[in-house]
Amino acid sequence: MKTVLIIDDEAEFRTRLAEILSSRGWQVLQAEDGTSGLEMARLHQPPVILCDLLMPGGNGFQLCRLIRETPNLRETRILVVSGRQFESDRRDAMEAGANDYLAKPFAMEDLVSRLEGMRGGAPEPGTRLSAASAGDQANPYRFWGVRGSVPTPGAGTIFYGGNTTCVEFRCGREIIILDAGTGLRLLGRELTREFGEKPLALTVLLTHTHWDHIQGLPFFQPVYRAHNRIRILGYEGAQHSLRNVLSSQMESPFFPIHLREVPANVQVEEQKQMSFEIGQVRVQAIFANHPGTCVGYRLQTPHGSLAFFPDNEPYTGAVRARVAAGEQPSEETIEFARKQEAKLIEFLRHTDVLIMDTQYDQDEYGEHIGWGHGCLDDVVALAHEAGVKKLYLFHHDPDHDDEKITAMVEHARKLVTDRGGALIVEAAREGVRHELGRSHA
C-alpha cells in the first residue's frame, strides 16, 4: 500500500488531505509537529513525507536535514508545503533535502498529483557525483563546517550550522578537503556511505593549525580504513612541524589513538612552494593576515576558480579602524598595508567563488582590531575591488546566531547595491552543496 506521512500543525488540513488520499488507496500517517514527525518517520520509514515549512517542534528546513542524515530515510521523498512564496525559501528547502516545494494557496488536486508522482523513484536530493564521474560536470563543493573558534551546537545555529571549518571540493577524480575542523567528521561519514569499501584518495589542504581547523581529524572515519590514502598538505609553523602539531592532538592524554597508529596511509607534507597541482586543479597559496603561519588558497579548474580564506584581516581595513579609534599609524605602516592589500586583490582577481572570513560586523570590529579576523564591510569592499563574482560570508562568530548572520548577509548586499556592483553575497551554510561553473545568478 502507498504510505505517506503528513507533518503539519493544522489539524483541519491534515484531516482533509488524509480523507482524499485514503480514498485513493493511500495509507496516511499524521504528526502535528516536527519532533513527533521525525519520530514517526524513523519508526515507519514512509516512502513519501509531506511536511510544513513553519511549525512547532522543528521547522521544515531542520526536518529535511535530519531526515537526510538518517540512513534508512535517505531514499524517502519529501514534499515541503508553505504559506510563504519566497524563492529563497524554495531554494533553501531543496538544498536542505526536499524533493519538491509547493507554496500555498494551491489546488488540492495539484498537491495529490505531486505526491503520486513522488512514488516513481525520483533521484535522491543532493545526489553527489562520484569521484569517477565528477570531471564531466561542473565542480561540486559543499560546506561541512562554517563556524570559527569553537563548535556551537544549539537551537540558534540550526540554519547555518555550528561545526568548525571544513569545505569539500571535487574535480575529476580528486576530492580536496579545505581545512579539518569538526565538520570533517560529517564529511567522513558521508564519504564512507558513498564509497563503501572502495579505496579513497583524499587531499586535505590546511590553511593553518589553529585548533578549530584541525580538531576534526581524530574523528574522520576514512583514517581508520586501511585501504584509504590521505595526503595532508600545509605550511610549517613557527615552533613545531606540521606532523608534530597534528600528532600532538592525538596523543595521550588528549586522545587514545596516535596518528601513527591509524590504519590508513596518512602522509603529512609541509609545502615549500606557493603553487602546485592536484590532478587538474592548479593550487595557489598566499599568506593571510592572521597570527602564525596562515595561508589562503585559490583553486583553478577548467570550470572556474574558488578561493578559500577562512581566517584573514584586511590590512587597509585595520588601518582605517585604528585611525577611527584615534591612533596615528606611520606612513610606513599605511604604505605596507596598501601594498599587501593590492597583492591580495590581484591574487583574487576575477575569482568565481570567494569563501572569506567575515567574523565581525562594523560595530564589533572596533574591539577586535589586530585579532586576524575580517570585518564584513572591509571584506565586501575587497571582493568588489577584486571583481569577485560570488562571496560567501564564512568563519561565523560563535556568538552569532542564525538571525545575526542573516542580518549580516542583508547588510552586505546593501553595501554591494550602494556600490553599484554585481557581487553576489551569501552566508556559508553547513550541508549545502553548490557547483562551480554553474550560473551564480
N, C-alpha and C positions, 0 to 999 in steps of 0.2 A: 504493500500500500504506500502511496505517496505520503510523505510526512513533512510538515512544516512547523517550525517554532516561531510564534508571534511574540515579540518582546515590545510592549508598548504600554505606557501608563494610562492610556484612555480605554477604559473598560468597554465603553459603547463601540468604539472602533474595533476592538478585538472580537467582540461578540458578533458584530455584523459580518466581519470578514470570515470568521470561523464558520458561520452558517453557510455562506456562499461556497467556501472551499469544501466543506463537508459534503454538500450536495453534489460536488463534482469528484468525489472519491478520495479526498484528502483526509489523512489523519492530522488533526490540529492540536498542537500543544501551545499553552499560553503562559506568559510570565508578565508581571506588572512592572518590573524594574530590571536594571542591568545586572544586579547581583544575583537575583533568582534566575534570570535568563541564562547567565553563564553557567550556573549550577545545572540547570536543566539541559543545556546544550552538551555539557560534558557527560551527563548521565545518559541521555537518549541518543546523542550523536545524530541529529536530524540532517538529512541531505540538503535542506533548504532552511534558512533563517531569515525572517523579516524583522528588522529592529528599527525603532525610532531613533532619531539623532539626539534629541534632548529629552532626557528622562532621569528620574532619581536612580540612585544606586549604580552610577556609571553611565557616561554618555556613549553615544554610538561609536565615536572615534575610538575610545578606550576599549569598548566591547569588541570591535573588529580586530584590534591588535591582539587582545587576549585570546580570541578565538584562533587567530593565525599562529599563535605561539603554542597552541595545544595540538600535539602531534596527530591525534585521531580526528581532528576537526579541520585539518588543512584543506581537504577536498570539499568541505561544506560551502555551498553557495550562499552569499549574503546579499540581501536587498535592503538598502537603507532608505527610509522614508523620512521626510522632514517638512515642517511648515515654513522653512526658510529656503529661498531660491537663489542664494548667493552662489556664484560659480566657484568661489574659493571653498565653500563647504562641500560641494560636489567633488572637487579635486582632492580635498583632504580626506574625504571618506574613502575614495578609491585608493588613495595612497596608503590608508590605514588597513586596507584589506577587503573592502567591499567589492562585489562584482557588478552592482548596479545601484543607481540612485534615482529616487523619484520624489519630486517636490510636490507638496500639497498646494492647492487642491488638485486632485486627479480623479479620473473616472475609475470606479471600482473595477470595471472590466479591464482597463489598462493594467491595473495592479495584478489582477489574476493572470492575465496573459503573460506578464513578465515572470511571475512565479512559475507558471507552466514551462516557460522557456528555459528556466534555470535547471530543469531536470535533464537537459540534453548534454551535459558534460562540457560546459564552457571551460576554458583554461583557467587554472588557478590564478587568482590575483597576485600581482607581484612576482609572477613566474620569472625566474632568473636564468640568464644564459649560462649554459655550461661552459667550462673553460675551453672546450673544443670548438664551440660554435661562436664564441663572442667576437672573434675577429671579423666576422662577416656583418656585424651590426655596429651601431654607434656604441661607444664605450660606456658601459654602465658603472655608476658609482653610487655608493649607499652609505648613509650616516649610521654608525653604530654607537657612537658616543659623542656628545656635543658640549659637554659641561667642562668647566675648568676648575682646578684646585682640588675638589673633593666630590665624590658622588652625592647626589641629592635626591634620593627617592622620596616619594610623598605625593599627596593629592595635588599640590601646587605645581608639579613638574610633569604631569602626565602627558601633556600635549607635545612639548618639545623634547622631553626626556631628561634623565638625571645621571646617565653614565658619563664617565670622563672620556677624553678624546680618542676616537678611532674612526677611520673612514676607509672603506673598501673601494678599490678601483680595479677595473678589468680591461685588458686589451689583448686580443688574441687568446693565447693560452696562459698569459701572465695574470696572476692575481697579486696585486700590490696592496699592502696594508699600510696606511699612513697613521703612525703612532699606535701605541698599545695600551691605552687606558682601559678602564673596566668594560667599555663597550666591546673589547676584544673577546670577552667571554661569550657574549651573544653571537658574535660572528663565528667563533669556533664551533658552537652548537649547530649553526646553520650550515657551515661547510661540511660538517660530519653528516648531517642529514642529507645534504645534496649529493655528496660524492661517495658516501658509504665507505666501503673498503678500498676504493680506488686510491692510489698514492697521490698525494698533493705536493706540489712545488710552490711554495709561497715566498714572497719577498716582503719584509717589513722595513719601511723607511721611518726611522726615528728622527724627529726634529731636535730633541734633546732628552735628557734623562730625569727631568723633574718627575716626581712620583706619579702625578696624575696622567703622565704619558707612557708609563711602563707598567703600572700596577696590575694590568690585566694578564700579563704574560704567564704567571703561575697557574692561571685558571683557563688557559687556552687549550681546548681539547686536542687539537692536532699535534701538540708537542708530546702527547702521551701515546702516539701511534707510531710504531717503528718504521712503517713504510713511508712516512712523510719526510720531506726535506724543507727546512725553513732557514732562509737567509735573513739575518737581521743586520741592516746597514745603518750606520750613524757616524757621528764625529766624536773624536776623543775629547773627554772632559779635561778640566784644569788639573785635577789631582789623581784621578783614577781612570783606568782603561774602561772602554765600553763594556767589555765582557765582565770585568770586575764589578761594575755598577749593577749590571743585570743579574749577575750571580748572587750578589750580596743580599738582595731581597728574597732569595730562595734558599737562604742558609738558616740553620738553627740559630736562635730560637724563633725566627720570623716565619719559617715555612719548613715542612717536613721533608720535601724533596728538593735536592740540589739541581741546578740547571744541568750539570754534567751527568746527572743520573736519569734524565728523561729519555724515553725510548727513541724519539725522533732524532733525525740528523739535523742538529741545530748549529748553524755556522754564524758566528758573530764577526762582522768585518768592519773595521774602522776605515772610513773613507778619507782619502787624502785629496782627491780631485773633486772639483765642484761641478763636474759634468761627466755623465756616464750613461750607459744604456742598459735597459732591462727589456729584452726582447725588442719589440717595435717601439718602445717608449723611450724617448730621449729625456733624461732627468737632468735638470739643472738645479743647483743649490746656491743660496746666498745667505750670509749671516744676518740674522734678525736682531733687532734691538730688544734684547731680553737678557736677564742675568745668566752668566755662564756661557757655555758653548751651545748656541741655539741657531738653527737654520730654518729657512723656509724652502719649499720645493716648488718647481714648475715642471709638470709632466706634459710633454708634447707628443701627440699621437697623430696618425693620419686623419683622425676625425676632429682634432682640435686640441685645446690646451686647458689644463687645470692647474691652479696654483694653490698651495696649502701653507698658510701662515697662522698656526693656532696660537702662537704667542709672539706678539710684536707691538712695540710702542712707536708710532710715527715720530720721527725726530723733530720735524718742524712744529708739530702739534705740541710736543713737550716744551719747546722753546716759547711758543706763544702763551702757553699756560703759565710758565714761570714769570713771564713779563706781566701777565694779568694779575699775578699774585704779588707783584711789587718787586720782583728780582730784576737785576740788570745783567743778563748774560753778556759775556765778552763778544767782541766782533769775531774772534776765532771760533767761539762756540757756535755762533749763529751761522757762520760760513760752513763749518763742519756739518752741522745739521742739514743745511741746504744741499750740500754735495751728497750726503748719504741718502737723503730723500730722493734726489734726482736719480741715483743709481737704482733704487728700488722701483721707482716709477718706470724706468727703462726696462728693468727686469720683468715687470708685469705688463708691459705694453701690449694692448690688444688681447689680453688673456680672455678666453671664453668664460671660464668659471674661476672665481676667486673665493676661497674659503679663508676668512681672516678674523683674527682676534678683535672683538668689539665688546670687551667685557664691561666697560663703563659708559654711562651717558655723560653729558657735559657737566652736570652738577656733581656727580660722583668723582669725576676725574681729577678735580682740583685737590682732592685729598689723597690721590694715588699717583701723582706725578713721579716718574722715575721707577715705578714698580715693574715696568716692562710689559704693560698691557695697554690695549688700544682704547681710545675714546671714539665713540661712534661717529661723531661729526668729522673727526680727522680722517677716519678710515674711508668714509663716503667721499670726502674731498680727494683723497689719494686715488681711490678706484676710478673716480670721474676723470682725474688728470691723466691716468694711465690708459684710458679708453677701454676699461674692462666692460664686458658685456653683462655679466651676472655676478652679483656679490651675495655671499651667504654670511650673515652675522654668525659668529662662532665663539667658542670658549665662553659660554654663558656663565655669568657670575653665579656662585652657589646661592646667593641671596635673592636672585631674580626668579620670580615665579613666571608662569605662562603669561599672565596678564601683563607683567612688566616687559617681557620680551616682545610681545605683540605690539605694545606701545612704542618700543624702540624701532620696530620694523616700520610702523606708520610714520614715525619721525624721520627715519632715514629716507623713506620715499618722498616725503615733503621736501627734504633737502635736495634730492635729485630734481624734483619738479621746479624748485626755486632756481636751480642752476640751468634749467632748460635742457637737462641731459636725458639720455636714453637708457641709463643704467637700470637694470632690474635688480631689486633687492628682496631677499627672503631671509628668514632665520633658519638655520640648520635644525632639522628635526630627526630625532632618533628613529631608525627603522625605515625611513623614506628612501626610495630608490629613484635615481634620475639617470639620464643618458646624455653623455657628452656627444655633441654632434647633432642632437635634435634641436628643433627650434626652441628658443627660450621665451618666445612671446607669450 
